[in-house]
Amino acid sequence: MFKRNLRLTKNLIVEIIKYLEKNTTHLAETKILELIKTTDLDKQNCNHWKLSPPLKHKSIQKALSLITTEDLQPIKKCISLCLSHLMWGSDDGEFYEKNSGISSDYINGNMNAELIGPSRGVFKNKQLRLGLFFLDPNIFYEDHKHAAPELYLNLSEGTKWRFNSGNWMQKKSGSIIYNKPFRSHAMIVGAAPFLSVWCWPYNSDRKCILLKNNL
Ligand SMILES: [Fe+2]
């Protein structure tokens, strides 16, 4: 079972790498991809993690079922296979400073699982975190910023994003979003749940700073 978990997770990471190799266009994105590729995906380099299936299993399956983009099918298949073999949790505010005031919609509506990470990842990396990030429908994930550069591979349709408090823009399923350190960003999830691949390559122990801007 343990070996199977590792194999399924490794397969997913390999498919994410393949997708990013084909679709990253900016130097900063390529640099993050190169850092992901330095992670040793051997069984000697795994964290001691405890399986924790996602509480929002049905919602994540729904998000997966809505991924129709042809190029994302290998990633979709790999996520489906390892969905119950990861350590899922939710951010109850630990990514934020104490009493940040992050909304209860976010607290109750998010889930994440790390594929690579210092302690919660299936595979170990001192700094880099690569994971899956999920949000329930109709959530306004408020403007925030952080010291870590960030790469998102957006798997879902129907989510709007804004950067530096600019205009809202729709991002397509399959789009790659790069946030340089301390660039503010926010999201509004539409009627369908949001699923993404997410990466913080370094400064991944630094907290997010919430910016209380109006919708
Ligand atoms: Fe972020």
Boltz pocket constraint, residues with backbone or C-beta under 6 A from the ligand:
constraints:
  - pocket:
      binder: B
      contacts: [[A, 144], [A, 146], [A, 150], [A, 179], [A, 185]]
      max_distance: 6.0
